Amino acid sequence: MVSQTLTGVLLATGALCGLIWSCRTELRRDYYARYDHWNDAPRSFVAAFGNAALLGAGAGMTIALLVLAAVALVSQVQ
């Protein structure tokens, strides 16, 4: 049996880690390659940040889901 609390913590941690990783890398790669400061194009910055945040949260939750599926498979085998 899998704890719902631990599942939620795993998904939230995955989403948070993915969000932080994606925001750092995507903003550096996409936005700051074109502009020096976020004040140069604030709408473009918000769009790039939103895109990176959603992409990172989704990727982090996907990895957490894969970990959860692997744990469930291993526990079924035992």
Phi and psi in degrees as GROMACS dihedral restraints (atoms count N, CA, C in turn):
[ dihedral_restraints ]
;  ai    aj    ak    al  type     phi  dphi    fc
    3     4     5     6     1  -103.6    20    10
    4     5     6     7     1   131.5    20    10
    6     7     8     9     1   -71.9    20    10
    7     8     9    10     1   131.4    20    10
    9    10    11    12     1   -68.7    20    10
   10    11    12    13     1   -32.6    20    10
   12    13    14    15     1   -65.8    20    10
   13    14    15    16     1   -46.5    20    10
   15    16    17    18     1   -67.2    20    10
   16    17    18    19     1   -33.2    20    10
   18    19    20    21     1   -63.6    20    10
   19    20    21    22     1   -44.3    20    10
   21    22    23    24     1   -63.4    20    10
   22    23    24    25     1   -41.0    20    10
   24    25    26    27     1   -64.7    20    10
   25    26    27    28     1   -41.7    20    10
   27    28    29    30     1   -63.1    20    10
   28    29    30    31     1   -44.7    20    10
   30    31    32    33     1   -66.0    20    10
   31    32    33    34     1   -41.9    20    10
   33    34    35    36     1   -66.1    20    10
   34    35    36    37     1   -41.2    20    10
   36    37    38    39     1   -65.3    20    10
   37    38    39    40     1   -42.7    20    10
   39    40    41    42     1   -62.0    20    10
   40    41    42    43     1   -42.8    20    10
   42    43    44    45     1   -64.8    20    10
   43    44    45    46     1   -41.8    20    10
   45    46    47    48     1   -66.8    20    10
   46    47    48    49     1   -44.0    20    10
   48    49    50    51     1   -64.7    20    10
   49    50    51    52     1   -42.5    20    10
   51    52    53    54     1   -64.2    20    10
   52    53    54    55     1   -38.7    20    10
   54    55    56    57     1   -63.9    20    10
   55    56    57    58     1   -46.7    20    10
   57    58    59    60     1   -64.5    20    10
   58    59    60    61     1   -46.1    20    10
   60    61    62    63     1   -62.0    20    10
   61    62    63    64     1   -46.8    20    10
   63    64    65    66     1   -67.9    20    10
   64    65    66    67     1   -41.1    20    10
   66    67    68    69     1   -63.1    20    10
   67    68    69    70     1   -41.3    20    10
   69    70    71    72     1   -65.5    20    10
   70    71    72    73     1   -47.0    20    10
   72    73    74    75     1   -77.7    20    10
   73    74    75    76     1   -42.9    20    10
   75    76    77    78     1   -69.0    20    10
   76    77    78    79     1   -42.1    20    10
   78    79    80    81     1   -65.5    20    10
   79    80    81    82     1   -40.2    20    10
   81    82    83    84     1   -65.7    20    10
   82    83    84    85     1   -40.8    20    10
   84    85    86    87     1   -76.5    20    10
   85    86    87    88     1   -43.1    20    10
   87    88    89    90     1   -93.9    20    10
   88    89    90    91     1   -57.2    20    10
   90    91    92    93     1   -76.2    20    10
   91    92    93    94     1   -51.7    20    10
   93    94    95    96     1   -75.3    20    10
   94    95    96    97     1    -7.1    20    10
   96    97    98    99     1   -74.0    20    10
   97    98    99   100     1   -26.1    20    10
   99   100   101   102     1  -100.4    20    10
  100   101   102   103     1   -32.3    20    10
  102   103   104   105     1  -124.3    20    10
  103   104   105   106     1   153.6    20    10
  105   106   107   108     1   -86.3    20    10
  106   107   108   109     1   -34.3    20    10
  108   109   110   111     1  -138.8    20    10
  109   110   111   112     1   154.3    20    10
  111   112   113   114     1   -66.9    20    10
  112   113   114   115     1   -21.6    20    10
  114   115   116   117     1   -71.5    20    10
  115   116   117   118     1   -16.1    20    10
  117   118   119   120     1   -64.0    20    10
  118   119   120   121     1   -37.7    20    10
  120   121   122   123     1  -150.3    20    10
  121   122   123   124     1    81.8    20    10
  123   124   125   126     1   -63.8    20    10
  124   125   126   127     1   -35.6    20    10
  126   127   128   129     1   -67.2    20    10
  127   128   129   130     1   -40.1    20    10
  129   130   131   132     1   -65.6    20    10
  130   131   132   133     1   -36.1    20    10
  132   133   134   135     1   -65.2    20    10
  133   134   135   136     1   -44.8    20    10
  135   136   137   138     1   -63.5    20    10
  136   137   138   139     1   -40.8    20    10
  138   139   140   141     1   -64.9    20    10
  139   140   141   142     1   -44.2    20    10
  141   142   143   144     1   -66.2    20    10
  142   143   144   145     1   -39.1    20    10
  144   145   146   147     1   -67.0    20    10
  145   146   147   148     1   -43.4    20    10
  147   148   149   150     1   -62.5    20    10
  148   149   150   151     1   -43.0    20    10
  150   151   152   153     1   -62.4    20    10
  151   152   153   154     1   -45.6    20    10
  153   154   155   156     1   -66.1    20    10
  154   155   156   157     1   -38.6    20    10
  156   157   158   159     1   -65.5    20    10
  157   158   159   160     1   -45.8    20    10
  159   160   161   162     1   -67.8    20    10
  160   161   162   163     1   -40.3    20    10
  162   163   164   165     1   -63.5    20    10
  163   164   165   166     1   -44.4    20    10
  165   166   167   168     1   -67.6    20    10
  166   167   168   169     1   -41.8    20    10
  168   169   170   171     1   -64.4    20    10
  169   170   171   172     1   -42.0    20    10
  171   172   173   174     1   -65.2    20    10
  172   173   174   175     1   -42.6    20    10
  174   175   176   177     1   -65.9    20    10
  175   176   177   178     1   -41.4    20    10
  177   178   179   180     1   -64.6    20    10
  178   179   180   181     1   -41.2    20    10
  180   181   182   183     1   -70.2    20    10
  181   182   183   184     1   -31.6    20    10
  183   184   185   186     1   -65.6    20    10
  184   185   186   187     1   -43.3    20    10
  186   187   188   189     1   -64.7    20    10
  187   188   189   190     1   -40.6    20    10
  189   190   191   192     1   -63.3    20    10
  190   191   192   193     1   -37.8    20    10
  192   193   194   195     1   -65.3    20    10
  193   194   195   196     1   -40.5    20    10
  195   196   197   198     1   -63.5    20    10
  196   197   198   199     1   -40.3    20    10
  198   199   200   201     1   -63.9    20    10
  199   200   201   202     1   -43.9    20    10
  201   202   203   204     1   -63.3    20    10
  202   203   204   205     1   -41.0    20    10
  204   205   206   207     1   -65.2    20    10
  205   206   207   208     1   -40.0    20    10
  207   208   209   210     1   -64.7    20    10
  208   209   210   211     1   -41.5    20    10
  210   211   212   213     1   -65.0    20    10
  211   212   213   214     1   -40.2    20    10
  213   214   215   216     1   -65.0    20    10
  214   215   216   217     1   -40.3    20    10
  216   217   218   219     1   -65.3    20    10
  217   218   219   220     1   -41.9    20    10
  219   220   221   222     1   -65.8    20    10
  220   221   222   223     1   -40.3    20    10
  222   223   224   225     1   -68.9    20    10
  223   224   225   226     1   -29.1    20    10
  225   226   227   228     1   -71.6    20    10
  226   227   228   229     1   -34.1    20    10
  228   229   230   231     1   -68.7    20    10
  229   230   231   232     1   -37.6    20    10
